[in-house]
Amino acid sequence: MGGKPCIRGLRITVYDVLDYLASGMSEAEILADFPDLTRDDLLACLAFAADRERRMLSVPA
């Protein structure tokens, strides 16, 4: 997947899941469209984004 972080080795990137959430898809819709995903996977994507944002803000300019 071009070096992008994937969920548990699936061919679904963290960024794809975050895009689905940002576009307004509900958790239930995402899980229905991607039966290999779990609620914990979605929460892990959000945690990844939060951690990445936190790291970006702590880097000195």
C-alpha positions as CSV (number, residue, x, y, z in Angstrom):
1,M,0.0,0.0,0.0
2,G,2.9,2.3,-0.8
3,G,4.2,2.5,2.8
4,K,0.9,3.8,4.2
5,P,-0.1,2.3,7.6
6,C,-2.6,-0.5,7.2
7,I,-5.0,-2.1,9.6
8,R,-3.8,-5.5,10.9
9,G,-2.2,-6.4,7.6
10,L,-5.4,-5.9,5.7
11,R,-5.3,-3.9,2.5
12,I,-7.3,-1.1,4.1
13,T,-5.3,1.9,5.1
14,V,-5.7,4.0,8.2
15,Y,-6.2,7.0,5.9
16,D,-9.0,5.4,4.1
17,V,-10.9,4.7,7.3
18,L,-10.3,8.3,8.5
19,D,-11.6,9.6,5.1
20,Y,-14.7,7.5,5.4
21,L,-15.4,8.9,8.9
22,A,-14.6,12.4,7.8
23,S,-17.1,12.1,4.9
24,G,-19.8,11.3,7.3
25,M,-20.0,7.5,7.1
26,S,-21.1,6.0,10.4
27,E,-19.2,3.3,12.3
28,A,-22.0,0.9,11.4
29,E,-21.8,1.7,7.7
30,I,-18.0,1.2,7.6
31,L,-18.3,-2.1,9.4
32,A,-21.0,-3.2,7.1
33,D,-19.0,-2.3,4.0
34,F,-15.8,-3.9,5.4
35,P,-16.7,-7.0,7.4
36,D,-13.0,-7.7,8.2
37,L,-12.9,-4.5,10.3
38,T,-13.9,-4.3,13.9
39,R,-14.9,-1.5,16.1
40,D,-11.5,-1.7,17.8
41,D,-9.9,-1.2,14.3
42,L,-11.8,2.0,13.9
43,L,-10.8,3.2,17.4
44,A,-7.2,2.3,16.6
45,C,-7.4,4.6,13.5
46,L,-8.6,7.5,15.6
47,A,-5.9,6.9,18.1
48,F,-3.3,6.8,15.3
49,A,-4.6,10.2,14.0
50,A,-4.6,11.7,17.5
51,D,-1.0,10.5,18.2
52,R,0.2,11.8,14.8
53,E,-1.4,15.2,15.5
54,R,0.1,15.3,18.9
55,R,3.6,14.5,17.5
56,M,3.3,17.1,14.8
57,L,2.4,19.8,17.4
58,S,5.4,18.9,19.6
59,V,8.0,19.2,16.9
60,P,9.9,22.5,17.3
61,A,9.7,24.8,14.3
